Amino acid sequence: MTAALETRGLAKRFGGLVATRDVSFTLEQGARHALIGPNGAGKTTFVNLLTGVLPASAGRVLLAGEDVTSLSAEARVRRGLVRTFQINQLFGDLTPLETLALAIDEQLGLGGRWSHAVGGDAVVAEITAVAERFGLADVLDSRTDTLPYGKQRLLEIAVAFACKPKVLLLDEPAAGVPEAERRDILDAIAALPVEVSVLLIEHDMDLVFSFARRISVLVDGALLVEGEPEVIAADPRVRAVYLGGNDHG
Amino acid sequence: MWVGQALARRARWRWAEIVFWLAAFAALFLPAGRHLILNEIAILALFALSLDLILGYAGIISLGHAAFLGLGAYAAGLLAKHVTDDPTVGLALATVAAASLGFATSFLVLRGSDLTRLMVTLGVAMLLGELANALPDLTGGADGLQGVTMGPLLGLFEFDLYGRVAYAYSLTTLFVLMLVARAVVYSPFGLSLMAIRRNRLRASALGVPVHKRLIAVYTLAAAFAGAAGALLAQTTAFVSLDFFEFHRSADVLLVLIIGGAGWLYGGILGAVLYEALQDALAAVTPEYWQFWIGLFLVAFVMLGRERLTGGMRGLLARFGR
C-alpha cells in the first residue's frame, strides 16, 4: 500500500546551517505517528518543508505517492495535507463560524465566489457537523480571541479537520492548555477518523505515549531512530538525548 | 437552523445604511448650491471605497492609487473628445482600462513588505504621470486635456451648471458600486481576503490561494478607482496631470483613515468629514487651512490609532510611534 506521506532525502539548509539533513520518513495510511525531539531538533522546519511553507534544499515530498515537492502550501492543502499550528494563529477578531466557513468554502471550491454571501446548505451542514464533533457549537458566534484557550485549541484542530485532511499534522495541539480543558483535546484527537493519517509533533510525553503507535525521533535535523513506543522508550540513545532517563515505558 | 441565520446576519442591511442612502438621494432635491461639493464628495468616496477594498479588506497598502484614477480620467476624457460624448460609455471604458492596469500591476504587490508596496505603487503612479506628460499630442501634456464636452446622461439629462445631474450620476455610480463591494466583502471571496489580511500564512494553510485572491481584488479596486476618475473627468469636463499626482494618492489614504478602513463606509464617512473640514477651515482661515488640516490629522491619528487597520497598523509598528 502506498504511504500516506513520504519524504525521500529531504534536506534544508539556511546558509551554512543545516536544519534538516537527509530525512527519509514514511507515514503509513491511517497512522498514529508521533515525531519527537529536543528543542532545536528541527521539528518545525520539517513541518514547514512538508507543508510547503519553506522550499526544500534537496529531496522530495510525496503525498499518497504523488510528488508534491514543487507545489504551493495551498495546493498541498487542497490535496489533503493539512496542519494545525503550535501557537495560536487563529483569526482573533473573526468568529469560529466565519473561520470554519472560510475553510469549508475553500474545501468545496467555493472560495473564489463573490456573488453570493457566505452560507448555503452544504456549508451550513458542514459547519454544524464539525462544530458538534469538536464541542464548539455553543461558541460559534463569539469572537475567537474571547474563547477559553482550550476552545481555541479545539477550533485549531476543527478548522484543520474542516479542510478534509488525508494527512493531518498536529503541531503541539495541547501546548499551554490548562489541565481542566486538556481532556477535551485528547478526546478530540483520539476520536479522529481512522482514515485520516495523523502525525503528531509533540513535547508532551504522556500525550505521545498514549496516542502514538509509532514514534520517530528527530535530533539535530536528522532522524535518529524510529519504532514502536516501547522500543523508543527503551532505546538508550533516545534516553540519552531526549528522555533524560525518565521511564515512560 | 441558527448557523445559517448567523451567517446570513453578516450581510444583512443595517438601518443606518438604509437611512444614509435615502438621505444621500434625498439631497438631490436640495435647493441648488450644494450639489457641486456633494458631487465631489461622492467621487472622493468612491475613490476611497476602492482603496478600502485593497487596504481595509486585503491589507495591501498603496501610495499610488491615483494611477488608476488618472488612467480612468484620461480614458474617459479622450473618449469624450475623440469618439463619443456619451458619459456611460466613457465610464465603462475607464473602468475596463483601469482594471487592465490593475491586473497588470497586481503582480508587483503580491510579495514583499508594506514598505515595498508603498514604493512600488508610488512608482507606478509616477511612471504614468510622466508618461502622460511625455505624450502632449494625446494628453495635452502640462496644459491638461482641453475640450472635453459631455453629452446628456443616458441621452436625457444635460449636465447643469449647478451640478445636480452630476451629483445624481456620481451618487448612482457610487451606490451601484457599493452594492458590488457589499456583495464582494460578504462573499466567500471577501472572507478569504479578510483572512489573508489577518494572517497570510494561516490563510494559505486553509487552502486559500493567496496570490489569486490578491490579483482579483487589486484588479477590482483598480476598476473602482477608474470609475471614480471617469466621473471626475466627465463632471468637471477637465483632465490634467494633477490626477496622477502624489497628493491624490495621499488624500485618499487620509480620507480612508479618517473614516476607518475595513467596514465599507469608511470611505464615504471620511470623504464627508474631509470635505466638510476643508470647507469649514477654508472659510475661517483661507490662507492657513492646510496647517489646521495637518494638525487635525496628526491629532486624529494619535488619538484614533485603533481605527488604523491592517497595513497601516503594520506600518506604524515598523516605523515606531
Interface residues (C-beta under 8 A of the other chain):
Chain A: T51 V53 S72 A73 E74 V77 R78 V82 R83 F85 Q89 L90 F91 G92 D93 L94 L97 E98 T99 A101 L102 A103 D105 E106 Q107 L110 G111 G112 R113 W114 S115 H116 A117 V118 G119 D121 V123 V124 I127 T128 A131 L140 D141 V159 C163
Chain B: M1 V3 G4 A6 L7 A8 R10 A11 A183 V184 Y186 S187 P188 F189 G190 L191 S192 M194 A195 R198 N199 L201 R202 S204 A205 L206 G207 V208 P209 V210 K212 R213 A216
